[in-house]
Amino acid sequence: MKRIISTIVALLVAAAPVAGQDLVRTVSGMDRGTVRASYATRPGTCGHEDNVQFGTNRTVINGRWNDRRCVEGPAFLQLEIIDGRVDEAEVRVGVESWPRAGAGVTDLGRLAAAVTASALLELAEDARDDAGEDLVFAAVIADSAVLVDPLLRLAHMDGIEEDTRKSAVFWLVHATDEDVSGQLEALAMDEGTPMEVREAAVFGLSQHDSPEANRALKALVTDRDVAGEIRENAIFWLGQSDEDGNVDFLRETYAELEDSDLKEKVVFSMSQVGGDGAVTWLLAVAGDRNEPTEVRKNALFWAGQADGSEDRLIAFYEDVTDRDIKQQLIFVYSQGDSDSYLGQLIDIARNETDLDLRENAIFWLGQSDAPEAMALLEDLIAG
């Protein structure tokens, strides 16, 4: 009896890869038609009609959710084939089956989930348009799918749809338990990879909650051989993180940067950190005449977006002598909805000795419907 059971198990194991290859062979050998199959889904996958939810959080990954019941169950896959390539891919969970098949439909029935996932990722390599993304997702939700190496291969593969490669990067982070920070860092640094895919790798690092991912982001920022767009993205995502040490890192790195675009990205990231310390740092940048003028003006603008910065920005007007910076301050005052900023504009319009600055303040007061602004303009007209 044990020999019989062992034989049956061996036959089932041997047959599983064949089922996956059946899917690939069926697709590649079809000129035009529809292929259907079903397979088990990983825990945490449920759906309703064409809406599929993956993971323990109630976040819709594919489709739109309408507050309907999310039903667990197998995945039902439908592929539209043209010239041996997947033109459209649709997967449903929470349904009993597809509608009855008509002419031109090949139904492969229930397939082994893990090998089906491998087959789907193989089909994604030459899928048309956005079908590759849908195939990647269909593979991700398969039960017991082996994902890391196949997704990495897709992410690095030249000559396929960029959206497919970006989808592979996304799911490397969100559907696997392995720390792939090193692989994502290498992908982000690869000059032969399209920029959008490299940027997706940086985003992936930002979503990977690990010290290694944070280290990789910092390494991308400080490496001068890395493309500016990638360094800017890394700076941005470091500024969005609550990780200890990121703020100090950005401040220290700013002093070493020479590129104005990178400096402006640090300025923006610091503005997102918020707090009195960030305002102090932004005003220090704005007041430093050794810094590029545009960077200083950006620092002022973002300081003006911070809560509780009004008094310090008003006082700052007397601390600087650069006309360009004063002009930017006037603009910042004009964008603020407060009596303090309105009063400062009126004071400049009345008392500033630099005519260009006075005219700028008067211009912005003319855009206001505040009674105090209207009264000043009437006084100026009356002489």
C-alpha positions as CSV (number, residue, x, y, z in Angstrom):
1,M,0.0,0.0,0.0
2,K,2.8,2.4,0.9
3,R,4.4,1.7,-2.5
4,I,1.2,2.5,-4.3
5,I,0.8,5.8,-2.3
6,S,4.4,6.7,-3.1
7,T,3.9,6.0,-6.8
8,I,0.8,8.2,-6.9
9,V,2.6,11.1,-5.1
10,A,5.5,10.8,-7.5
11,L,3.2,10.9,-10.5
12,L,1.4,13.9,-9.2
13,V,4.7,15.8,-8.5
14,A,6.0,14.8,-12.0
15,A,2.7,16.0,-13.6
16,A,2.7,19.4,-12.0
17,P,5.4,21.0,-14.1
18,V,3.7,19.6,-17.2
19,A,0.5,21.4,-16.3
20,G,2.4,24.7,-16.2
21,Q,4.1,23.9,-19.5
22,D,0.7,23.0,-21.0
23,L,-0.3,26.6,-20.4
24,V,2.8,28.0,-22.1
25,R,2.5,25.6,-25.0
26,T,-1.2,26.2,-25.5
27,V,-0.7,30.0,-25.6
28,S,2.4,29.9,-27.8
29,G,0.7,27.6,-30.3
30,M,-2.5,29.5,-30.6
31,D,-3.0,32.1,-33.5
32,R,-6.1,33.6,-31.9
33,G,-8.4,32.5,-29.2
34,T,-9.1,32.4,-25.4
35,V,-7.4,30.2,-22.8
36,R,-8.9,29.6,-19.4
37,A,-7.6,27.9,-16.3
38,S,-8.0,28.0,-12.5
39,Y,-5.6,27.5,-9.6
40,A,-5.4,27.9,-5.8
41,T,-4.6,31.3,-4.4
42,R,-2.4,32.2,-1.5
43,P,-3.9,33.0,1.9
44,G,-5.3,36.6,2.2
45,T,-6.5,36.6,-1.4
46,C,-10.2,37.3,-2.0
47,G,-12.4,39.0,-4.5
48,H,-15.7,39.9,-6.0
49,E,-16.2,39.7,-9.8
50,D,-13.3,41.5,-11.4
51,N,-12.1,43.1,-8.1
52,V,-9.3,41.2,-6.4
53,Q,-7.8,42.0,-3.0
54,F,-4.4,40.6,-1.9
55,G,-2.9,40.7,1.6
56,T,-4.3,41.1,5.1
57,N,-4.9,44.9,4.7
58,R,-8.1,45.8,2.9
59,T,-6.3,47.5,0.1
60,V,-7.6,46.9,-3.4
61,I,-4.8,45.9,-5.7
62,N,-6.7,45.2,-8.9
63,G,-10.0,46.7,-9.8
64,R,-12.2,49.0,-7.8
65,W,-13.9,48.0,-4.6
66,N,-17.5,48.7,-3.9
67,D,-17.8,47.7,-0.2
68,R,-19.0,44.3,-1.3
69,R,-18.2,41.0,0.4
70,C,-14.7,39.8,-0.3
71,V,-14.9,36.0,-1.0
72,E,-11.8,33.7,-0.8
73,G,-11.4,31.0,-3.3
74,P,-9.4,29.9,-6.3
75,A,-8.3,32.2,-9.1
76,F,-10.1,31.9,-12.5
77,L,-7.8,33.1,-15.3
78,Q,-8.7,34.1,-18.8
79,L,-6.2,35.0,-21.5
80,E,-6.9,36.5,-24.9
81,I,-4.3,35.3,-27.4
82,I,-3.1,36.9,-30.6
83,D,-0.3,35.3,-32.6
84,G,0.9,33.2,-29.7
85,R,1.2,36.1,-27.3
86,V,-1.1,37.2,-24.4
87,D,-3.0,40.3,-25.6
88,E,-5.3,40.6,-22.5
89,A,-5.2,38.9,-19.1
90,E,-8.0,38.8,-16.5
91,V,-8.1,37.0,-13.2
92,R,-11.1,36.7,-10.9
93,V,-11.4,35.4,-7.3
94,G,-14.6,34.8,-5.4
95,V,-16.6,33.4,-8.3
96,E,-17.6,29.8,-8.9
97,S,-16.4,29.8,-12.5
98,W,-16.3,31.7,-15.7
99,P,-19.5,31.9,-17.8
100,R,-19.9,28.9,-20.1
101,A,-17.2,28.7,-22.7
102,G,-18.1,29.3,-26.3
103,A,-16.3,28.6,-29.5
104,G,-12.6,29.4,-29.6
105,V,-12.2,28.8,-25.8
106,T,-9.6,26.3,-24.5
107,D,-10.2,25.5,-20.9
108,L,-7.3,23.8,-19.2
109,G,-9.2,23.3,-16.0
110,R,-7.6,23.3,-12.5
111,L,-3.8,23.6,-12.6
112,A,-1.2,23.4,-9.9
113,A,-0.7,26.9,-8.5
114,A,3.0,27.1,-8.1
115,V,3.9,25.9,-11.6
116,T,1.1,28.0,-13.1
117,A,2.7,31.1,-11.4
118,S,6.0,30.2,-13.2
119,A,4.2,29.8,-16.5
120,L,2.4,33.2,-16.1
121,L,5.7,35.0,-15.4
122,E,7.2,33.3,-18.5
123,L,4.2,34.5,-20.6
124,A,4.6,38.0,-19.2
125,E,8.0,38.3,-20.9
126,D,6.4,38.8,-24.4
127,A,2.9,39.9,-23.4
128,R,1.4,42.8,-25.3
129,D,0.9,46.2,-23.7
130,D,-0.4,46.1,-20.1
131,A,-1.2,42.4,-20.2
132,G,2.2,41.7,-18.7
133,E,1.3,43.6,-15.5
134,D,-1.9,41.6,-15.2
135,L,0.0,38.3,-15.7
136,V,2.5,39.3,-13.0
137,F,-0.3,40.0,-10.6
138,A,-2.0,36.7,-11.5
139,A,1.2,34.9,-10.7
140,V,1.7,36.8,-7.4
141,I,-1.6,35.6,-6.0
142,A,-0.9,31.9,-6.8
143,D,-0.5,29.7,-3.7
144,S,3.0,28.7,-2.9
145,A,4.4,30.6,-5.8
146,V,8.2,31.0,-6.0
147,L,8.6,34.6,-6.9
148,V,11.9,36.3,-6.0
149,D,14.2,34.9,-8.7
150,P,11.6,35.0,-11.5
151,L,10.5,38.6,-10.6
152,L,14.1,39.7,-10.5
153,R,14.7,38.1,-13.9
154,L,11.7,40.0,-15.3
155,A,12.8,43.3,-13.7
156,H,16.2,43.0,-15.5
157,M,14.9,41.7,-18.8
158,D,15.6,43.9,-21.8
159,G,13.2,44.2,-24.7
160,I,9.9,43.6,-22.7
161,E,7.3,46.2,-21.7
162,E,8.6,48.6,-19.1
163,D,5.3,48.4,-17.2
164,T,5.9,44.7,-16.8
165,R,9.3,45.3,-15.4
166,K,8.0,47.9,-13.0
167,S,5.3,45.6,-11.9
168,A,7.9,42.9,-11.2
169,V,9.8,45.4,-9.0
170,F,6.7,46.4,-7.1
171,W,5.7,42.9,-6.2
172,L,9.3,42.0,-5.2
173,V,8.7,44.2,-2.2
174,H,5.0,43.7,-1.6
175,A,4.6,39.9,-2.2
176,T,7.8,38.4,-0.9
177,D,9.3,38.0,2.5
178,E,12.9,38.2,1.5
179,D,15.0,41.4,1.9
180,V,15.8,42.3,-1.7
181,S,17.3,45.6,-0.8
182,G,20.7,44.7,-2.4
183,Q,19.1,43.6,-5.6
184,L,16.9,46.7,-5.8
185,E,19.9,49.0,-5.2
186,A,21.8,47.2,-8.0
187,L,18.9,47.7,-10.3
188,A,18.6,51.4,-9.4
189,M,22.3,51.9,-10.3
190,D,22.2,49.9,-13.5
191,E,22.7,52.5,-16.3
192,G,21.5,50.0,-18.9
193,T,18.1,49.8,-17.3
194,P,15.3,52.3,-18.4
195,M,15.0,55.2,-16.0
196,E,11.4,54.4,-15.0
197,V,12.3,50.9,-13.9
198,R,15.3,52.3,-11.9
199,E,13.0,54.8,-10.3
200,A,10.6,51.9,-9.4
201,A,13.5,50.2,-7.7
202,V,14.1,53.3,-5.6
203,F,10.5,53.4,-4.7
204,G,10.7,49.7,-3.8
205,L,13.5,50.5,-1.4
206,S,11.4,53.2,0.2
207,Q,8.6,50.6,0.8
208,H,11.0,48.0,2.3
209,D,11.0,48.6,6.0
210,S,14.5,47.4,6.8
211,P,17.8,49.0,7.9
212,E,19.4,47.6,4.7
213,A,16.9,49.4,2.5
214,N,17.5,52.6,4.3
215,R,21.2,52.2,3.9
216,A,20.8,51.5,0.2
217,L,18.8,54.7,-0.3
218,K,21.5,56.7,1.5
219,A,24.2,55.1,-0.6
220,L,22.3,56.1,-3.8
221,V,22.3,59.7,-2.6
222,T,26.0,59.9,-1.8
223,D,27.3,58.1,-4.9
224,R,28.2,60.8,-7.4
225,D,28.4,58.2,-10.2
226,V,24.6,57.5,-9.8
227,A,22.3,59.4,-12.2
228,G,20.9,62.7,-10.8
229,E,17.3,61.5,-11.2
230,I,17.9,58.4,-9.1
231,R,19.7,60.5,-6.4
232,E,16.8,62.9,-6.4
233,N,14.3,60.1,-5.9
234,A,16.3,58.6,-3.1
235,I,16.4,62.0,-1.3
236,F,12.7,62.4,-1.7
237,W,11.9,59.0,-0.2
238,L,14.3,59.5,2.7
239,G,12.4,62.7,3.5
240,Q,9.1,60.7,3.6
241,S,10.4,58.2,6.1
242,D,10.4,58.4,9.9
243,E,13.5,56.4,10.1
244,D,15.9,57.7,12.8
245,G,18.8,59.6,11.4
246,N,17.3,60.5,8.0
247,V,16.9,64.2,8.9
248,D,20.5,64.4,10.1
249,F,21.7,62.6,7.1
250,L,19.9,65.0,4.7
251,R,21.3,68.0,6.5
252,E,24.9,66.7,6.4
253,T,24.6,65.5,2.8
254,Y,23.3,68.9,1.7
255,A,26.6,70.5,2.6
256,E,28.4,68.1,0.3
257,L,26.2,68.5,-2.7
258,E,27.2,70.6,-5.7
259,D,24.2,70.1,-8.0
260,S,21.4,72.6,-7.5
261,D,18.7,70.2,-8.4
262,L,19.8,67.8,-5.7
263,K,20.0,70.7,-3.2
264,E,16.5,71.7,-4.1
265,K,15.3,68.2,-3.5
266,V,16.9,68.2,0.0
267,V,15.2,71.5,0.7
268,F,11.8,70.0,-0.3
269,S,12.4,66.9,1.7
270,M,13.3,68.9,4.8
271,S,10.1,70.9,4.4
272,Q,8.2,67.6,4.5
273,V,9.8,66.7,7.8
274,G,8.2,69.8,9.4
275,G,8.8,71.2,12.8
276,D,10.7,74.2,14.2
277,G,14.0,72.6,13.5
278,A,13.2,72.3,9.8
279,V,12.1,75.9,9.6
280,T,15.4,77.0,11.2
281,W,17.4,75.0,8.7
282,L,15.4,76.3,5.7
283,L,15.9,79.9,6.8
284,A,19.6,79.3,7.3
285,V,19.8,78.1,3.7
286,A,17.8,81.1,2.5
287,G,20.1,83.4,4.3
288,D,23.3,81.9,3.0
289,R,24.6,84.0,0.1
290,N,27.0,81.2,-0.9
291,E,24.0,79.1,-1.9
292,P,22.4,79.3,-5.4
293,T,19.7,81.9,-5.5
294,E,17.0,79.6,-6.8
295,V,17.8,77.1,-3.9
296,R,17.5,80.0,-1.4
297,K,14.2,81.1,-2.9
298,N,12.8,77.5,-2.7
299,A,13.9,77.3,0.9
300,L,11.9,80.4,1.7
301,F,8.9,79.2,-0.2
302,W,8.8,75.9,1.7
303,A,9.5,77.6,5.0
304,G,6.4,79.6,4.3
305,Q,4.3,76.4,4.0
306,A,5.2,75.4,7.6
307,D,2.9,76.0,10.5
308,G,3.9,78.7,12.9
309,S,6.6,80.2,10.7
310,E,4.9,83.6,10.1
311,D,6.7,85.7,12.8
312,R,10.1,84.3,11.8
313,L,9.5,85.0,8.1
314,I,8.4,88.5,8.8
315,A,11.5,89.2,10.9
316,F,13.7,87.6,8.2
317,Y,12.8,90.5,5.8
318,E,15.1,92.8,7.8
319,D,17.8,90.2,8.1
320,V,18.5,89.9,4.4
321,T,19.8,92.5,1.9
322,D,19.5,90.6,-1.4
323,R,16.7,92.0,-3.5
324,D,15.9,88.6,-5.1
325,I,15.4,87.1,-1.7
326,K,13.2,90.1,-0.5
327,Q,11.2,89.7,-3.6
328,Q,10.6,86.0,-2.8
329,L,9.6,86.9,0.7
330,I,7.0,89.3,-0.6
331,F,5.7,86.5,-2.8
332,V,5.6,84.2,0.2
333,Y,3.7,86.8,2.2
334,S,1.2,87.1,-0.7
335,Q,0.5,83.4,-0.6
336,G,-0.2,83.3,3.1
337,D,-3.8,83.8,4.4
338,S,-3.0,85.7,7.6
339,D,-3.4,89.2,9.0
340,S,0.3,89.2,9.9
341,Y,1.4,88.7,6.3
342,L,-1.1,91.3,5.1
343,G,0.2,93.8,7.6
344,Q,3.8,93.1,6.4
345,L,2.8,93.7,2.8
346,I,1.1,97.0,3.7
347,D,4.2,98.0,5.6
348,I,6.5,97.3,2.7
349,A,4.1,99.1,0.3
350,R,4.2,102.2,2.5
351,N,7.7,102.3,3.8
352,E,10.1,100.3,1.7
353,T,12.7,102.6,0.0
354,D,13.4,100.2,-2.8
355,L,10.8,101.1,-5.5
356,D,10.9,97.7,-7.1
357,L,10.1,96.0,-3.8
358,R,7.4,98.6,-3.1
359,E,5.8,98.0,-6.5
360,N,5.9,94.2,-6.0
361,A,4.1,94.5,-2.6
362,I,1.5,96.9,-4.1
363,F,1.0,94.4,-7.0
364,W,0.2,91.6,-4.6
365,L,-2.0,93.8,-2.5
366,G,-3.9,94.5,-5.6
367,Q,-4.7,90.8,-5.9
368,S,-6.3,90.8,-2.4
369,D,-9.9,91.6,-1.6
370,A,-9.0,92.5,2.1
371,P,-10.5,95.9,3.1
372,E,-7.1,96.9,4.5
373,A,-5.5,96.3,1.1
374,M,-8.2,98.2,-0.7
375,A,-7.9,101.1,1.7
376,L,-4.1,101.3,1.1
377,L,-4.5,101.3,-2.6
378,E,-7.1,104.1,-2.4
379,D,-4.7,106.2,-0.2
380,L,-1.8,105.7,-2.7
381,I,-4.1,106.7,-5.6
382,A,-5.3,109.8,-3.7
383,G,-1.7,110.7,-3.1
